């Protein structure tokens, strides 16, 4: 189609148009999904509309062109001008409602009935990974030599599945142990707190922290720096770098070989020896967005939103890094992961256990 709108066209039939506009000069995820004779088009995971397929026969696919019109085999008529990454065709309705597009479509693909998947940045060639058949190039094709892991898709992390904890918190009983560990999340704050709001907290609920003195709170200080606290050693700040207001920031606390490191947007903020902090390598109770010792909406309460809070039983980062816009991509050794934009609930995706709610929780755009 000679427009920036999403459409489906079959020879001899009127094009099915969904509207929407694909932006220029940024990577955009697009998907056309057929389920129960209805086509739905998605732009960056958001449904543009549904159109009945009653006029188009479902005969299957015998020939496939990528980036060109099979009806006019030239560089001019209906020719796509641009780049694509990881084109995939799956013979199932992979998406049935709004979703967060994965930056790497190969993640989880082995469990899907995939017909076509071309990923030259990983394989080094233009083979269809489904059956190793060759994709025949017409005229000149350029591959960049790197797998696309761009973080600029606009709907993440500010879009689907962000959890607003301003008027509530989440908590649960857990059974975690670790040697190395990573606590991380995308975080949005509009103002600084006069207190030290906990993001992650493994201290007992509603009782003095001295009852379990080596449990730990992971918080943001009044100046915006990353902090940690145990009843044995009290509070420590990891450097002077600050979390920005009115913007999404990635924050991470990582313990590797007995040294805690704090990262803000992938940049090391500071370090602390666990021999000084005395944080234990286990947890039986867990709070998110709340000072567990106070367990209320005032003292040490985090006011803001989180996206994809995750705890991993390994040192996921050991130096500066570029934070992934979707933390689920390539995740291993996870102890805990909340992703309501993808699964539609506040269940931990690792255990399936639904988080208990204190106060009121709002998920933004979750499906």
Phi and psi in degrees as a GROMACS rama.xvg file:
@    title "Ramachandran Plot"
@    xaxis  label "Phi"
@    yaxis  label "Psi"
@TYPE xy
-89.9292  67.0498  UNK-2
-161.104  174.676  UNK-3
-97.6863  13.6007  UNK-4
-93.0472  157.23  UNK-5
-85.0125  134.806  UNK-6
-147.408  160.732  UNK-7
-121.386  131.154  UNK-8
-129.921  130.103  UNK-9
-125.729  134.091  UNK-10
-52.6493  127.149  UNK-11
92.1798  -3.75121  UNK-12
-124.867  156.741  UNK-13
-68.5635  134.619  UNK-14
-59.3427  142.665  UNK-15
-95.8324  114.137  UNK-16
-105.172  138.738  UNK-17
-110.742  -10.6633  UNK-18
76.986  -159.894  UNK-19
78.27  158.417  UNK-20
-132.551  123.525  UNK-21
-79.0233  120.201  UNK-22
-69.1427  154.215  UNK-23
-90.584  153.502  UNK-24
65.6498  20.7317  UNK-25
-141.788  154.788  UNK-26
-73.4564  133.898  UNK-27
-132.509  134.293  UNK-28
-90.1383  128.577  UNK-29
-125.959  145.805  UNK-30
-148.332  139.267  UNK-31
-117.254  122.013  UNK-32
-122.72  129.528  UNK-33
-107.662  122.501  UNK-34
-142.741  125.971  UNK-35
52.6513  45.7541  UNK-36
64.3374  24.0509  UNK-37
-128.148  126.24  UNK-38
-89.1003  135.436  UNK-39
-125.793  132.094  UNK-40
-103.526  139.075  UNK-41
-122.989  135.94  UNK-42
-120.082  112.855  UNK-43
53.2829  39.6507  UNK-44
84.1862  -2.17543  UNK-45
-105.18  127.368  UNK-46
-66.5439  131.484  UNK-47
-92.4475  -23.7747  UNK-48
155.505  169.401  UNK-49
-124.753  141.25  UNK-50
-132.741  133.01  UNK-51
-63.7889  142.384  UNK-52
-103.415  23.793  UNK-53
-65.0814  -20.5087  UNK-54
-94.3872  -10.7785  UNK-55
-106.98  118.679  UNK-56
-68.2208  143.268  UNK-57
-97.6212  80.5471  UNK-58
-98.0488  -4.84232  UNK-59
94.2139  -174.383  UNK-60
-122.006  126.934  UNK-61
-115.951  -24.1492  UNK-62
-135.238  144.944  UNK-63
-137.215  128.449  UNK-64
-115.699  141.152  UNK-65
-119.185  115.899  UNK-66
86.6355  6.05341  UNK-67
-149.251  161.067  UNK-68
-86.025  117.945  UNK-69
-64.3914  -21.5456  UNK-70
-77.7557  -20.4925  UNK-71
-139.516  94.1831  UNK-72
-78.1636  69.9252  UNK-73
-145.691  175.741  UNK-74
-89.2187  10.3631  UNK-75
-119.914  -59.7867  UNK-76
-74.0464  122.18  UNK-77
54.4216  33.3082  UNK-78
-87.139  130.666  UNK-79
-73.1149  132.415  UNK-80
-119.145  104.944  UNK-81
158.111  -158.01  UNK-82
-125.701  150.74  UNK-83
-129.671  155.289  UNK-84
-132.828  128.662  UNK-85
56.5446  54.2094  UNK-86
-62.3875  133.454  UNK-87
-139.566  139.059  UNK-88
-123.628  126.496  UNK-89
-122.73  128.986  UNK-90
-86.9501  61.0381  UNK-91
-161.456  163.837  UNK-92
-80.483  90.0651  UNK-93
-63.8308  -34.6187  UNK-94
-122.508  131.093  UNK-95
-121.635  0.0640538  UNK-96
-163.175  179.647  UNK-97
-56.0792  147.262  UNK-98
-152.036  168.033  UNK-99
-96.4165  116.088  UNK-100
-64.8198  132.59  UNK-101
-72.4632  138.651  UNK-102
-73.1193  -23.0766  UNK-103
-124.174  104.33  UNK-104
-71.2613  -10.3715  UNK-105
-73.2147  -21.1274  UNK-106
-64.8893  119.535  UNK-107
81.2972  -0.718125  UNK-108
-66.6963  -26.2897  UNK-109
-64.1869  -20.1755  UNK-110
-92.5132  0.973794  UNK-111
-106.132  153.215  UNK-112
-79.2877  79.9695  UNK-113
-85.4071  132.737  UNK-114
-98.727  -40.0182  UNK-115
-137.428  131.049  UNK-116
-152.608  118.604  UNK-117
-115.908  120.328  UNK-118
-141.049  68.1729  UNK-119
-64.0842  -24.0857  UNK-120
-66.0772  -23.4467  UNK-121
-98.7854  -43.3529  UNK-122
-88.43  -21.6509  UNK-123
80.3548  10.8445  UNK-124
-151.626  179.242  UNK-125
-103.076  34.7139  UNK-126
-80.0655  147.623  UNK-127
-76.1513  114.94  UNK-128
-63.9056  -18.3634  UNK-129
-64.0101  -46.6973  UNK-130
-135.409  10.4664  UNK-131
62.8175  19.4156  UNK-132
-74.8942  151.342  UNK-133
-83.88  132.968  UNK-134
-86.0676  119.656  UNK-135
-83.3035  119.367  UNK-136
-77.8079  144.299  UNK-137
-115.795  127.415  UNK-138
61.8495  -131.499  UNK-139
-112.607  128.062  UNK-140
-118.498  134.781  UNK-141
-118.961  125.736  UNK-142
-108.902  144.938  UNK-143
-79.592  -18.5805  UNK-144
85.2127  1.98751  UNK-145
-130.108  147.761  UNK-146
-74.0341  136.497  UNK-147
-72.0331  115.235  UNK-148
-132.343  43.7896  UNK-149
-65.1496  142.201  UNK-150
-102.957  12.078  UNK-151
-98.1573  10.5777  UNK-152
-63.0996  121.981  UNK-153
-67.1126  -22.113  UNK-154
-80.5291  -7.05684  UNK-155
-130.848  141.159  UNK-156
-90.4457  4.44242  UNK-157
-79.0258  -0.0255999  UNK-158
-107.146  -118.971  UNK-159
-59.4571  134.242  UNK-160
86.4988  5.5392  UNK-161
-67.9152  139.897  UNK-162
-110.131  113.039  UNK-163
-82.9182  114.376  UNK-164
-107.416  17.1494  UNK-165
-61.7388  -37.3976  UNK-166
-113.533  20.9477  UNK-167
-171.131  -176.434  UNK-168
-152.686  169.04  UNK-169
-121.989  148.487  UNK-170
-157.411  160.167  UNK-171
-167.72  157.117  UNK-172
-76.017  139.376  UNK-173
-136.862  172.917  UNK-174
-141.515  82.3076  UNK-175
-116.469  141.841  UNK-176
-136.714  151.088  UNK-177
-158.637  160.493  UNK-178
-107.189  -68.6307  UNK-179
-89.3013  151.637  UNK-180
-157.076  153.951  UNK-181
-131.94  123.575  UNK-182
-106.034  123.156  UNK-183
-148.594  157.555  UNK-184
-168.051  158.073  UNK-185
-84.5099  141.595  UNK-186
-139.292  140.056  UNK-187
-131.369  123.991  UNK-188
-128.986  138.483  UNK-189
-98.0755  -17.7113  UNK-190
-153.48  158.988  UNK-191
-81.0511  148.456  UNK-192
-92.4698  148.818  UNK-193
-78.1573  -6.00333  UNK-194
-114.601  -163.119  UNK-195
-117.123  89.0486  UNK-196
-69.7147  128.96  UNK-197
-77.4666  136.278  UNK-198
-93.6451  -60.8786  UNK-199
-109.797  142.523  UNK-200
-148.369  120.947  UNK-201
-104.797  11.49  UNK-202
-77.4507  158.742  UNK-203
-61.9974  151.758  UNK-204
-81.2223  127.866  UNK-205
66.664  15.8537  UNK-206
-132.338  166.385  UNK-207
-59.6993  136.563  UNK-208
-63.1469  -20.0785  UNK-209
-65.7169  -13.9342  UNK-210
-70.8199  -20.2128  UNK-211
-143.546  74.9257  UNK-212
-64.6804  -17.9068  UNK-213
-103.72  8.44302  UNK-214
-74.4762  162.71  UNK-215
-134.853  146.012  UNK-216
-111.609  136.721  UNK-217
-112.561  116.524  UNK-218
-138.8  173.811  UNK-219
-110.945  128.994  UNK-220
-74.9272  174.278  UNK-221
-62.4248  -24.6839  UNK-222
-93.6133  -3.29863  UNK-223
98.0861  1.84363  UNK-224
-80.3718  165.633  UNK-225
-85.5918  138.814  UNK-226
-135.762  164.592  UNK-227
-141.14  150.467  UNK-228
-147.274  133.562  UNK-229
-130.694  156.428  UNK-230
-70.0064  -19.8311  UNK-231
-74.5042  -42.9237  UNK-232
-117.202  -9.50101  UNK-233
69.3918  -154.769  UNK-234
-93.9493  146.797  UNK-235
-137.8  144.589  UNK-236
-103.834  135.453  UNK-237
-96.3452  83.8414  UNK-238
79.431  -177.091  UNK-239
-108.527  -6.73929  UNK-240
-61.3914  146.84  UNK-241
-121.321  147.482  UNK-242
-71.4053  130.682  UNK-243
-72.7456  147.27  UNK-244
-87.4198  153.525  UNK-245
56.9434  35.2379  UNK-246
-155.341  153.875  UNK-247
-78.808  129.4  UNK-248
-122.872  140.841  UNK-249
-93.6737  128.939  UNK-250
-125.474  145.785  UNK-251
-149.283  137.48  UNK-252
-114.117  121.548  UNK-253
-125.838  128.088  UNK-254
-105.044  118.302  UNK-255
-133.144  117.842  UNK-256
54.4454  39.8132  UNK-257
82.6497  6.82735  UNK-258
-118.707  123.069  UNK-259
-84.3886  134.936  UNK-260
-124.405  136.527  UNK-261
-106.696  133.921  UNK-262
-124.251  136.883  UNK-263
-120.484  117.792  UNK-264
53.0953  38.616  UNK-265
84.0193  -0.093385  UNK-266
-107.213  129.583  UNK-267
-60.4389  124.815  UNK-268
-96.1463  -36.3207  UNK-269
177.027  171.07  UNK-270
-132.576  163.432  UNK-271
-155.727  130.873  UNK-272
-74.155  133.417  UNK-273
-67.3334  -19.8641  UNK-274
-65.7924  -20.3393  UNK-275
-88.5797  -40.8846  UNK-276
-79.0061  -36.2587  UNK-277
63.1918  38.3678  UNK-278
-80.4018  131.211  UNK-279
-77.6211  156.667  UNK-280
-93.7088  46.7857  UNK-281
-162.556  164.35  UNK-282
-152.62  142.046  UNK-283
-119.142  -18.5112  UNK-284
-132.151  149.586  UNK-285
-146.853  133.119  UNK-286
-123.984  146.918  UNK-287
-126.727  117.553  UNK-288
80.7126  20.1053  UNK-289
-147.169  146.964  UNK-290
-76.5249  105.874  UNK-291
-61.4827  -31.7493  UNK-292
-66.329  -38.4034  UNK-293
-83.5102  -44.3045  UNK-294
56.0284  49.0733  UNK-295
-147.154  -177.88  UNK-296
-90.175  9.28532  UNK-297
-122.15  -61.3143  UNK-298
-75.536  115.672  UNK-299
65.0965  25.767  UNK-300
-86.8476  134.504  UNK-301
-80.5591  130.965  UNK-302
-115.861  107.062  UNK-303
160.129  -160.618  UNK-304
-126.149  149.586  UNK-305
-121.029  150.924  UNK-306
-132.055  123.229  UNK-307
54.0424  54.1123  UNK-308
-61.8018  133.801  UNK-309
-141.108  142.012  UNK-310
-124.779  128.163  UNK-311
-124.845  133.816  UNK-312
-82.7653  55.3939  UNK-313
-166.258  163.221  UNK-314
-83.3253  91.0809  UNK-315
-66.4435  -31.7285  UNK-316
-127.009  129.44  UNK-317
-122.86  8.77322  UNK-318
-166.661  177.872  UNK-319
-57.1342  147.775  UNK-320
-152.886  167.14  UNK-321
-98.6489  113.029  UNK-322
-61.8622  135.726  UNK-323
-72.9533  139.243  UNK-324
-71.2794  -23.0726  UNK-325
-123.958  104.406  UNK-326
-70.6342  -10.937  UNK-327
-75.1214  -20.9295  UNK-328
-64.5888  117.685  UNK-329
72.2719  14.421  UNK-330
-68.498  134.646  UNK-331
-137.361  160.332  UNK-332
58.5149  26.3491  UNK-333
-72.9509  136.294  UNK-334
-93.4802  -30.2845  UNK-335
-157.641  138.659  UNK-336
-158.243  122.667  UNK-337
-106.503  128.931  UNK-338
-148.319  65.0013  UNK-339
-63.3958  -23.155  UNK-340
-66.2651  -24.3396  UNK-341
-97.9177  -37.6867  UNK-342
-105.081  -10.7265  UNK-343
81.6517  14.0485  UNK-344
-153.851  175.324  UNK-345
-97.033  33.5469  UNK-346
-84.4909  139.278  UNK-347
-64.5372  123.014  UNK-348
-71.2976  -15.4703  UNK-349
-79.2824  -48.019  UNK-350
-104.547  -17.359  UNK-351
81.6375  0.519731  UNK-352
-78.8517  126.521  UNK-353
-77.3921  133.926  UNK-354
-69.1846  140.973  UNK-355
-78.168  150.115  UNK-356
-115.633  130.127  UNK-357
-107.848  131.436  UNK-358
73.1289  -139.329  UNK-359
-123.846  131.823  UNK-360
-114.685  138.413  UNK-361
-123.226  123.863  UNK-362
-101.307  134.178  UNK-363
-94.7198  113.669  UNK-364
69.7078  20.5181  UNK-365
-71.7894  148.733  UNK-366
